[in-house]
Structures are given as C-alpha cells and as structure tokens.
Amino acid sequence: MSSLDPTIADRLKRTADGLLPAVVQQHDTGEVLMLAWMDDEALHRTLTTGRATYWSRSRGEYWVKGETSGNPQHVHEVRLDCDGDTLLVKVDQVGVACHTGARTCFDEGLLGE
C-alpha cells in the first residue's frame, strides 16, 4: 500500500499496470532528459525525498536515479498534465541522464530526415 496523499492519488489516471509515464526535464533549461514510469509509491517517494524514484518495468523494482550510476536527479517540482495521465518531473540532473552515457535519452537524432 502506498503512502501517497489520497488527494493526489485520486487525480491520477494510471495504466492497467498502475503506472504513469513521467517525462523528466531539466528545470532551468527545459531540456527533456528521459521518460520513466512511476506508480503511486514511486511518486510518494519522489515527493517526500526530493530524489527521483521510478518503477523499473524490466526489473520489477523501484530505483532511485543516480543511486548506482552516480548521476542523481534532484527534484524541483512535479506536475500533473490536464488529463491526469502523465507526470512532468522537473529536476536538476547531475551528470548524464541516459543509461547509455548520453546527456539525454533523446540524442539519437531526428526521425524522418
């Protein structure tokens, strides 16, 4: 059971798996860093610790960004979109955001060119 504030939890429209996509953005530049997934508990941990915590669909466990990589995300704010089904997490990214070693997970070039 999650400790997420019920007034927040009631606003969320989750996937069938109980998840919400979290778009992660550098707070001061607007640079989009990555996309991750959160459930109620990951969101609760993020809001209460100030450290970005996500649910790993592949590993089936929580992970705190930077805990093993040394590239943490310090959370400045979390916003919910108008439909209640996507989170925007504004962070101060230390080091790289992508597991490939790139600054962002969106450095693979433009599509359709």
C-alpha positions as a printed Julia matrix, in Angstrom:
113×3 Matrix{Float64}:
  0.0    0.0     0.0
  1.3    3.41   -0.92
  1.51   6.37    1.41
  0.68   8.78   -1.43
 -1.66  11.57   -0.35
 -5.19  10.44   -1.32
 -6.0   13.87   -2.77
 -3.13  13.36   -5.23
 -3.85   9.67   -5.83
 -7.48  10.44   -6.73
 -6.34  12.72   -9.57
 -4.18  10.08  -11.29
 -5.28   8.07  -14.32
 -2.95   5.09  -14.39
 -2.29   2.41  -16.98
 -3.72  -1.07  -16.4
 -0.43  -1.84  -14.63
 -0.94   1.08  -12.23
  1.75   3.23  -13.83
  2.06   6.76  -15.18
  4.67   7.95  -17.66
  7.0   10.56  -16.16
  8.62  12.98  -18.59
 11.81  14.22  -16.96
 13.02  17.72  -17.77
 15.99  19.83  -16.67
 14.35  22.51  -14.51
 16.34  25.53  -15.7
 16.88  24.85  -19.41
 13.74  22.91  -20.33
 15.88  20.14  -21.85
 13.94  16.86  -21.99
 16.15  14.24  -20.37
 14.26  10.96  -20.29
 10.99   9.12  -19.87
 10.42   6.8   -16.95
  7.49   5.21  -15.14
  6.04   5.83  -11.69
  3.4    4.16   -9.62
  1.84   5.7    -6.51
  4.7    4.6    -4.25
  7.42   5.92   -6.59
  5.59   9.24   -6.78
  5.25   9.34   -2.99
  8.97   8.64   -2.53
  9.86  11.3    -5.11
  7.66  13.93   -3.47
  8.86  13.19    0.06
 12.59  12.67   -0.53
 13.3   15.11   -3.37
 15.15  12.33   -5.19
 13.62  10.99   -8.41
 12.35   7.46   -7.82
 10.93   5.32  -10.61
  9.44   1.89  -11.21
 11.54  -0.33  -13.48
  9.2   -2.33  -15.69
 12.04  -4.63  -16.81
 13.42  -5.33  -13.32
 10.14  -5.1   -11.43
 11.6   -2.87   -8.7
 11.99   0.73   -7.6
 15.12   2.65   -8.49
 16.39   5.99   -7.34
 18.01   7.8   -10.25
 21.74   8.04   -9.62
 21.88   5.55   -6.77
 24.12   3.21   -8.76
 25.26   5.47  -11.62
 26.28   8.46   -9.54
 24.11  10.72  -11.74
 21.24  11.73   -9.43
 18.21  13.82  -10.19
 17.27  16.36   -7.54
 13.57  17.13   -7.91
 12.45  20.76   -8.12
  8.78  20.12   -8.88
  6.33  17.53  -10.14
  3.35  18.48  -12.29
  0.34  16.51  -13.49
 -0.97  17.08  -17.01
 -4.54  18.18  -17.78
 -5.75  14.6   -18.36
 -4.2   13.28  -15.15
 -2.29  10.57  -17.01
  1.24  11.97  -17.38
  3.71  13.46  -14.93
  6.29  16.15  -15.62
  9.24  15.88  -13.27
 11.49  18.95  -13.27
 14.92  18.09  -11.92
 18.48  19.24  -11.54
 20.33  16.46  -13.36
 23.85  15.77  -12.11
 25.9   14.22  -14.91
 24.19  12.26  -17.65
 20.56  11.14  -17.63
 20.68   8.24  -20.09
 21.92   4.74  -19.26
 23.96   4.87  -22.5
 26.1    7.69  -21.11
 24.43  10.41  -23.21
 23.24  13.63  -21.61
 19.64  12.83  -22.58
 17.83   9.75  -23.85
 16.79  11.78  -26.9
 20.22  12.21  -28.52
 19.7    9.62  -31.27
 18.82  12.19  -33.92
 15.74  13.37  -35.67
 13.36  10.95  -37.36
 12.16  11.45  -40.93
 15.25  13.14  -42.28
